[in-house]
Amino acid sequence: IHRGAQLQQLISVNEGAATWDEWLKLRAVETAHDMPEFEQLTDVFHDPPPLSEEIISQVLRRGHKMLLSGSSKASKSFALIQLSIAVAEGGKWFGHDVKQGRVLYCNLELDRASFIHRQIAVYKAMKLPPDNINRITTWQLRGRAMAIDNFVPCLIAKMQDSNFDM
């Protein structure tokens, strides 16, 4: 069979599961083998593991995830830009102490020029001198749509030698 100019050939037959349902069951079993074992609270109750350091006091720890949601035009992007600046400069975000560190901001929304102007405007509105702007790195991704299961490995590969705190 030809797909465009490429020749495609059948290289094997009668391999793997006989039906789709059988394949799904086999895949579930394979996935279960990669999962951690069950854990009893009695085994860790008196000696719990240490917590990761807080990035946003009482809100977010290093290595954790946070979702900021709201209606359109609710200023979510402004809040996240404020957070990136608070982390870079050290300070507060919505009244919470923020640990100073390095930030990677993945801009999926605005064109590059608009995003840069917005960052500058937020800095000025926060009345902070840009003493630590070198701690903010932006990855401009507007117009680069991809499925999340492709994006995450791409992001991890790009960050391989990086040392971001958030």
C-alpha positions in Angstrom: 0.0 0.0 0.0 1.2 3.5 -0.8 0.5 6.4 1.6 1.5 9.4 -0.5 5.0 8.6 -1.8 5.8 6.2 1.0 5.4 2.5 0.6 3.9 0.7 3.5 4.3 -3.1 4.0 2.6 -5.6 6.3 5.4 -7.1 8.4 3.5 -9.5 10.6 0.1 -11.2 11.0 -1.6 -13.0 13.8 0.3 -11.2 16.5 -1.0 -10.0 19.9 -4.6 -10.1 21.1 -7.3 -11.6 18.9 -9.9 -8.9 19.7 -10.0 -5.3 20.8 -11.5 -6.2 24.1 -8.8 -8.8 24.7 -6.1 -6.2 23.9 -7.7 -3.7 26.4 -7.6 -6.3 29.2 -4.0 -7.2 28.4 -3.1 -3.5 28.4 -4.8 -3.0 31.8 -2.8 -5.9 33.3 0.5 -4.5 31.8 -0.3 -1.1 33.3 -1.1 -2.6 36.7 2.4 -4.1 36.9 3.9 -0.7 36.5 1.9 0.8 39.4 3.1 1.0 43.0 2.0 -1.5 45.6 -0.8 -0.7 48.1 0.3 1.0 51.3 -1.1 0.6 54.8 -1.4 3.8 56.8 -0.3 1.8 59.9 3.1 1.4 58.2 3.8 5.1 57.9 1.6 6.8 60.5 4.3 7.2 63.1 7.1 8.0 60.7 5.6 9.9 57.7 7.9 10.9 54.8 9.1 14.5 54.8 7.1 17.0 52.8 8.5 18.8 49.8 9.3 22.5 50.4 6.5 25.0 49.9 6.7 27.3 46.8 3.5 29.1 47.8 2.9 29.0 51.6 0.0 26.7 52.4 -1.0 26.3 48.7 1.7 24.7 46.6 4.7 22.4 47.3 7.7 21.7 45.0 6.8 19.0 42.5 3.0 19.4 43.0 0.4 20.7 40.5 -2.0 23.6 40.8 -4.9 24.5 38.6 -6.2 28.0 38.3 -9.6 28.1 36.7 -12.3 30.7 36.1 -14.5 32.1 33.4 -13.2 33.8 30.3 -11.6 37.2 31.0 -11.4 36.6 34.8 -7.8 37.6 34.9 -6.3 34.1 35.2 -3.3 35.0 33.0 -2.6 38.2 35.0 -2.7 36.1 38.2 -0.3 33.6 36.8 2.1 36.3 35.6 1.9 37.9 39.0 2.7 34.5 40.5 5.7 34.1 38.2 7.0 37.6 39.2 6.4 36.8 42.9 8.4 33.7 42.7 11.2 35.4 40.7 11.4 38.3 43.1 10.4 36.6 46.3 7.4 38.1 48.0 3.6 37.4 48.3 0.9 36.2 45.9 -2.7 36.7 47.0 -1.4 37.2 50.6 0.6 34.0 50.6 4.4 34.0 51.1 6.2 32.8 48.0 9.6 31.2 48.0 12.0 32.9 45.6 13.1 30.7 42.6 13.3 30.2 38.9 10.1 30.0 36.8 9.3 28.5 33.4 6.1 30.2 32.1 4.6 28.2 29.2 2.6 30.9 27.3 -0.1 29.1 25.3 -2.4 32.0 24.9 -1.0 35.3 23.7 1.3 36.2 20.8 4.9 36.8 21.9 4.8 40.6 21.8 1.5 40.9 23.7 2.8 38.5 26.3 6.0 40.4 26.9 4.2 43.7 27.1 1.8 42.1 29.6 4.7 40.9 31.8 6.2 44.4 31.8 2.8 45.9 32.7 2.3 43.5 35.6 5.8 44.2 36.9 5.0 47.9 36.9 1.5 47.4 38.4 3.1 45.4 41.2 5.6 48.3 41.8 8.5 45.9 41.9 11.9 46.7 40.4 12.9 44.0 37.9 15.9 42.9 39.9 15.4 39.2 39.2 14.0 39.1 35.7 16.7 36.6 34.9 14.7 34.1 37.0 11.8 34.1 34.5 12.0 32.0 31.4 9.1 32.0 28.9 8.3 29.3 26.4 6.2 30.9 23.7 3.8 28.1 22.5 0.8 30.0 21.0 -0.2 28.3 17.8 1.7 25.1 18.6 -1.2 22.9 19.6 -0.6 19.2 20.5 -2.2 16.6 22.6 -1.2 16.6 26.3 0.3 13.1 26.0 2.7 14.5 23.4 3.3 17.8 25.1 4.4 16.4 28.5 7.3 14.3 27.1 8.3 17.3 25.0 8.3 19.6 28.0 10.2 17.1 30.1 12.8 16.7 27.3 13.2 20.5 27.0 13.6 20.9 30.7 16.1 18.0 31.1 19.1 20.2 32.1 17.0 23.0 33.6 16.6 23.9 37.2 13.2 25.5 37.5 11.5 25.8 40.9 8.1 26.3 39.3 
